[in-house]
Amino acid sequence: MRAPIKNIANIQTGLFAKPSGIGELVYLQSKHFDEYGQLHSVLHSDLVADGIPEKHLLKSGDVLFAAKGSKNFATVFENHNEPSVASTSFFVIRLTEKKLLPQYLAWVLNSHTTQILLKGQAIGTSILSISKQVLENLEIVVPSLETQKAILQITKLQNKEKSLKKKIETLKEKQIQQQIINAIK
């Protein structure tokens, strides 16, 4: 099955707010993530909950898409008992189609082909932005759940392989440096 995202999900913009440093909610911003959508900082509740509409509270499985700037990525929100809201840097994609895994949608949005397509439709002069309309009209292939799970497993193994190769290279470099130091002595 092939479908535009608007037929399988609801998309809303993140919330504009000014974090106060204390509060009951975590205010997720793109600076909290690396370019692959992985959290790289410890999150703290930094936004007061008063006046925040319920619809902006993130739910496990929501896909966050960073639509502004040069670092466009998708990540799946996982609630770790810290109520959170997304900043306006993100579109929040809440799936309505039960035959689609949020992790698969994030994988599709992060794929090289999709990134090139989206960046080609970005607008703006100083800060590029991908519009909600562009995201809503993006057509994706929705394979069976088994195929989605297989794709995600292969991707996980591929990333593990990359990580292991990097560790091996680092260890080789250390070993060579130690051999050079030992030879000098």
LUMKOLZA-264300 format. One record per residue (C-alpha): residue number from 1; residue in one letter; x, z, y negated. Coordinates in pm, 1 decimal. Layout:
<gugus>
i / aa / east / up / north
NUM / a / X / Z / Y
...
</gugus>
This chain:
<gugus>
i / aa / east / up / north
1 / m / 0.0 / 0.0 / 0.0
2 / r / 114.8 / -80.8 / -351.4
3 / a / -36.4 / 95.2 / -651.6
4 / p / 30.3 / 171.4 / -1017.9
5 / i / 109.5 / 538.1 / -1075.7
6 / k / -208.9 / 582.1 / -1282.8
7 / n / -411.8 / 514.8 / -964.6
8 / i / -237.0 / 786.3 / -762.5
9 / a / -156.1 / 1052.0 / -1022.7
10 / n / -246.5 / 1205.3 / -1356.1
11 / i / 23.8 / 1196.3 / -1621.5
12 / q / 37.0 / 1428.9 / -1920.1
13 / t / 303.1 / 1498.4 / -2177.9
14 / g / 491.5 / 1823.8 / -2187.8
15 / l / 419.2 / 2091.8 / -2442.6
16 / f / 572.7 / 2115.6 / -2788.4
17 / a / 680.1 / 2475.2 / -2843.4
18 / k / 961.7 / 2678.7 / -2992.0
19 / p / 1108.1 / 2920.1 / -2738.5
20 / s / 1160.5 / 3267.5 / -2879.9
21 / g / 1414.9 / 3388.7 / -2625.6
22 / i / 1165.4 / 3631.2 / -2475.5
23 / g / 824.5 / 3584.8 / -2321.9
24 / e / 636.1 / 3530.5 / -1999.5
25 / l / 694.9 / 3156.4 / -1947.9
26 / v / 998.7 / 2943.3 / -1874.8
27 / y / 1019.2 / 2649.2 / -2116.9
28 / l / 1184.6 / 2370.9 / -1915.3
29 / q / 1394.1 / 2128.2 / -2117.9
30 / s / 1608.7 / 1835.5 / -2007.8
31 / k / 1921.7 / 2035.8 / -2096.2
32 / h / 1847.2 / 2259.1 / -1796.4
33 / f / 1907.3 / 1966.6 / -1557.7
34 / d / 2197.8 / 1741.5 / -1466.7
35 / e / 2158.6 / 1361.9 / -1465.2
36 / y / 2032.1 / 1378.3 / -1105.7
37 / g / 1748.2 / 1615.8 / -1189.1
38 / q / 1911.0 / 1922.1 / -1034.8
39 / l / 1882.8 / 2252.4 / -1218.9
40 / h / 2223.5 / 2350.8 / -1347.3
41 / s / 2142.5 / 2658.7 / -1548.3
42 / v / 1980.1 / 2992.5 / -1484.8
43 / l / 1631.3 / 2995.6 / -1627.5
44 / h / 1484.1 / 3281.9 / -1825.3
45 / s / 1132.9 / 3340.7 / -1951.3
46 / d / 1168.1 / 3240.6 / -2314.3
47 / l / 820.2 / 3143.4 / -2429.7
48 / v / 521.6 / 3361.3 / -2515.8
49 / a / 215.0 / 3272.9 / -2306.2
50 / d / -43.0 / 3338.5 / -2580.7
51 / g / -219.1 / 3019.7 / -2681.6
52 / i / -67.3 / 2802.4 / -2406.2
53 / p / -345.9 / 2600.0 / -2239.6
54 / e / -376.1 / 2645.2 / -1861.5
55 / k / -338.2 / 2268.9 / -1807.4
56 / h / 26.0 / 2291.7 / -1923.1
57 / l / 127.0 / 2548.0 / -1659.3
58 / l / 331.8 / 2370.9 / -1396.9
59 / k / 230.4 / 2373.0 / -1030.1
60 / s / 452.4 / 2334.5 / -726.0
61 / g / 475.2 / 1964.6 / -648.5
62 / d / 443.8 / 1845.2 / -1007.2
63 / v / 691.5 / 1566.8 / -1074.0
64 / l / 875.4 / 1600.6 / -1404.9
65 / f / 1001.5 / 1275.5 / -1553.1
66 / a / 1250.4 / 1294.9 / -1840.3
67 / a / 1136.6 / 1003.9 / -2055.4
68 / k / 1346.3 / 1053.2 / -2369.0
69 / g / 1710.1 / 973.3 / -2427.8
70 / s / 1962.6 / 808.7 / -2199.9
71 / k / 1923.8 / 1059.5 / -1915.2
72 / n / 1600.1 / 954.2 / -1744.3
73 / f / 1538.0 / 1129.1 / -1415.6
74 / a / 1257.0 / 1265.8 / -1203.4
75 / t / 1253.9 / 1601.5 / -1030.1
76 / v / 996.1 / 1795.9 / -834.2
77 / f / 895.8 / 2131.8 / -978.3
78 / e / 904.8 / 2415.3 / -730.3
79 / n / 741.8 / 2735.5 / -846.1
80 / h / 968.2 / 3032.5 / -778.3
81 / n / 717.8 / 3285.1 / -916.3
82 / e / 822.2 / 3212.7 / -1274.3
83 / p / 533.3 / 3057.5 / -1466.3
84 / s / 671.7 / 2751.3 / -1641.6
85 / v / 580.2 / 2474.3 / -1881.5
86 / a / 761.7 / 2148.3 / -1948.5
87 / s / 884.8 / 2046.8 / -2292.7
88 / t / 788.5 / 1720.5 / -2461.2
89 / s / 1102.2 / 1564.5 / -2312.4
90 / f / 903.5 / 1533.9 / -1990.7
91 / f / 596.7 / 1366.4 / -1855.8
92 / v / 428.0 / 1584.2 / -1595.1
93 / i / 299.3 / 1374.7 / -1305.7
94 / r / 41.8 / 1550.7 / -1088.8
95 / l / -43.6 / 1355.5 / -774.5
96 / t / -405.5 / 1284.0 / -686.4
97 / e / -318.1 / 1079.1 / -375.7
98 / k / -262.5 / 1307.1 / -75.7
99 / k / -76.3 / 1035.1 / 115.2
100 / l / 213.9 / 1051.1 / -129.6
101 / l / 488.5 / 1312.2 / -124.2
102 / p / 605.0 / 1427.8 / -467.7
103 / q / 966.2 / 1411.8 / -345.7
104 / y / 915.5 / 1047.1 / -250.8
105 / l / 772.8 / 967.2 / -595.8
106 / a / 1076.1 / 1137.1 / -755.4
107 / w / 1303.0 / 932.5 / -526.8
108 / v / 1129.1 / 608.9 / -632.0
109 / l / 1156.5 / 699.8 / -1002.3
110 / n / 1525.8 / 786.8 / -961.4
111 / s / 1609.4 / 470.8 / -765.8
112 / h / 1848.2 / 228.7 / -931.8
113 / t / 1593.6 / -55.4 / -933.9
114 / t / 1321.1 / 155.9 / -1097.7
115 / q / 1564.9 / 300.2 / -1351.6
116 / i / 1671.3 / -49.5 / -1461.1
117 / l / 1306.8 / -158.7 / -1487.5
118 / l / 1208.2 / 147.5 / -1693.3
119 / k / 1512.6 / 133.3 / -1921.9
120 / g / 1431.8 / -233.3 / -1987.4
121 / q / 1092.8 / -127.5 / -2125.3
122 / a / 1216.4 / 170.8 / -2326.8
123 / i / 1135.5 / 173.3 / -2697.2
124 / g / 1304.2 / 329.2 / -2999.3
125 / t / 1611.0 / 271.6 / -3210.5
126 / s / 1818.3 / 589.0 / -3209.2
127 / i / 1659.0 / 773.6 / -2916.0
128 / l / 1514.7 / 550.9 / -2645.9
129 / s / 1187.3 / 661.2 / -2490.6
130 / i / 981.7 / 543.2 / -2196.7
131 / s / 614.1 / 541.5 / -2290.3
132 / k / 333.9 / 696.9 / -2091.0
133 / q / 171.4 / 353.5 / -2059.8
134 / v / 486.7 / 203.8 / -1904.9
135 / l / 503.1 / 490.9 / -1655.5
136 / e / 130.4 / 472.0 / -1573.8
137 / n / 151.0 / 97.1 / -1506.1
138 / l / 462.6 / 119.6 / -1290.2
139 / e / 367.1 / -9.5 / -946.5
140 / i / 519.2 / 166.3 / -649.5
141 / v / 507.9 / 104.7 / -277.5
142 / v / 340.8 / 388.8 / -87.7
143 / p / 451.0 / 370.2 / 276.2
144 / s / 320.2 / 597.3 / 552.1
145 / l / 401.8 / 967.9 / 530.2
146 / e / 639.3 / 928.2 / 825.2
147 / t / 830.9 / 654.2 / 642.4
148 / q / 842.5 / 861.3 / 322.0
149 / k / 983.5 / 1157.5 / 516.9
150 / a / 1240.3 / 932.0 / 685.7
151 / i / 1353.1 / 790.2 / 349.0
152 / l / 1391.2 / 1141.4 / 209.3
153 / q / 1585.8 / 1257.2 / 516.7
154 / i / 1820.8 / 957.4 / 495.5
155 / t / 1873.9 / 1025.0 / 124.5
156 / k / 1946.1 / 1391.8 / 195.3
157 / l / 2203.5 / 1296.5 / 459.3
158 / q / 2357.9 / 1036.2 / 228.0
159 / n / 2395.6 / 1295.8 / -48.3
160 / k / 2548.7 / 1542.1 / 197.8
161 / e / 2795.6 / 1272.6 / 305.9
162 / k / 2892.6 / 1208.2 / -58.0
163 / s / 2943.7 / 1580.1 / -113.2
164 / l / 3158.7 / 1613.0 / 198.2
165 / k / 3369.4 / 1310.4 / 100.9
166 / k / 3427.5 / 1466.0 / -239.7
167 / k / 3535.5 / 1795.8 / -80.0
168 / i / 3770.4 / 1611.0 / 156.3
169 / e / 3930.0 / 1426.0 / -135.9
170 / t / 3977.4 / 1752.4 / -324.2
171 / l / 4135.2 / 1917.2 / -20.1
172 / k / 4365.1 / 1617.2 / 36.9
173 / e / 4476.3 / 1632.2 / -325.8
174 / k / 4550.1 / 2005.3 / -296.8
175 / q / 4740.7 / 1947.4 / 26.3
176 / i / 4952.6 / 1671.7 / -129.3
177 / q / 5023.8 / 1885.4 / -437.4
178 / q / 5128.6 / 2176.5 / -214.3
179 / q / 5357.3 / 1948.8 / -11.9
180 / i / 5519.8 / 1825.7 / -333.6
181 / i / 5569.4 / 2184.1 / -456.3
182 / n / 5716.4 / 2281.6 / -116.7
183 / a / 5951.2 / 1980.4 / -125.4
184 / i / 6076.0 / 2076.9 / -473.0
185 / k / 6154.4 / 2431.4 / -357.8
</gugus>
